[in-house]
Amino acid sequence: MMIFYTLLILLTLTPSTTQTCLPQYDYMVNLYHKSQETAESSGQSKTKIHSFASTGLYWTGQSLDMNFRVGSKESGLVVQGADLYIMPRHRLLTLLPSTQRYKVTFSLYILRRAKSWKIREETFDTYKLDKMKEDYLTMSFGRTFKRSLLNLPRYRLTVSITSVIAGVHYKVTSLTAKQLLLHASCSTPFIVVRATRQDELAFLTNIMQRKKRRSPSPALYRYKDVTSLEVPSFKCQKRKFELQLADIGWDSWVIAPVKVDIGVCRGRCDDMNDLIPYAIAKHILNLKMPNREIGNICCQETSYTEIAALYVAEGQLVMSNLPQFVVSDCKCR
């Protein structure tokens, strides 16, 4: 019994190793919703956005050594730009007393073979942070970020804080890099990478094939079964069909949207004027030889459109489009 209680205490005190740190979660969700608000006026964006969380590999008083959780390289990915999102602006204002003016300087280094190179430096003035439109303190990687997402180097982010009193700068050492950049056991810096979308269908198909989640029970489906006994009174057309992604198990990797009107084709196919030659020949053949394998003409999907989505792929958050997901047109075939 004593051994049992000892093991129970150890399990309680041992931190969980399965926790996933996604400091970019709120940013990516807000970015998705903003893109949806402007989609109708500006059209769907052809840019694919990846976000990678950082690891807190090594902390010193004023620095953080980190790399990024980057999965396998996506086929055909061409990076257009990358930015380091250091921390939320409101968090910095919360940690620093509002009665004084501070200047906070972040410097970014590349570490390789015991050598370091400074590649970027940004200084933020707390008197100006309230006027910033952005919710995060950011730093551009510029040309230093490789086009290939594999084998990124280790980075070091250092922080220097000075208080400004009567025009005189005083160095502040009471606030460490860990206090600034570690929140809820997660290292707050993350990368946002903008790239052109290529071979999207193959990439998403690969993600779905790797998912091991068991398919939901048929009892969970909330859709009416359309049988052949129900004869529509209207001509072939696209009808509303709202799909809850949780019903097909996709909520395990798709964050937004939660539900989609994917459409369904319904209707009669008794107007010969609307048929293409193939469908007319198929209809005549069925009248003369109904047992042939060609089948009856029916109302079916002929084209599809994409939807914008935010999803999880190999520990990163990606905002892109799910191609060929929504019915756009129906014809009798």
Secondary structure, DSSP 4 states (H G I P E B T S, - for coil): -HHHHHHHHHHHHSPPS-----TTHHHHHHHHHHHHHHHHHH----EEEEEEEB---EE-SSEEEE-B---SPPTT-EEEEEEEEEEEHHHHHHHS-TTSEEEEEEEEEEEETTEEEEEEEEEEEHHHHTT-S-SEEEEE-GGGS-SS-SSPPEEEEEEEEEEEETTEEEEE-SS-HHHHHEETTEE--EEEEEEE--SHHHHHHHHHHH--PPPPPGGG-------TT---SSBSEEE--EEEGGGGTGGGTEEE-SEEE--EEE-B---GGG--HHHHHHHHHHHH-TTSTT----EEEEEEEEEEEEEEETTEEEEEEEEEEEEEEEEE-
